[in-house]
């Protein structure tokens, strides 16, 4: 899975910037990242990519 760590870090940072406490920011980032992994984009590369549009 390509991009999951970066997505998680960016989502956590975004939530913290919006004023969430650390625990809530990480929970939200985990949920967002999980949805992106579930809806991943298949490719011909040896790995799939996180889909940022997953709702």
N, C-alpha and C positions, 0 to 999 in steps of 0.2 A: 504494500500500500504506500503510494507516494503522496506526501503532503500532509499526512495526518498530524504529525508533530507540529508543523508550522501552523496548521489550522487551529489546533488546540491552543497554542501559545497566543496566536492573534486573537482568538475569541476570548480567552481569559483577559488579555490586555484591554480589549474593547469593553468588556463588562466592568473591569476595574475603573476604566476611564469614565464610564457612565455612573459611577458611584457605588457599585455593588461591593459588599465585603468579600474578602478572599474566598471564603467557603462557597458563597452563592455564585461568584464569578467562575470558579472551577466547576461547579455543578452544571451551570449553563453551558460552559465550554465543552464539557464532556458530552452532554446531550446533543449539542450542535455537531460535534465531531463524529459522534456515533451515527447520527442521521446521514452525514456525508459519506461515511464508510459503507453503510447499508446501501446507499444509492450510488455507489462508486461507478466510475466510468471505466469500462473495459477498454483495453488497448492491445496493440500488437507487441508492446514492450513486455519485458518480463515481470511487470507489475501493473496494478490498476491505480487510478488516481481518485482522490476524494472529490465528490461532486459538491460544489459550494452552493448549488441551487436547491439542494434537498430540503424539503420543508418538514 
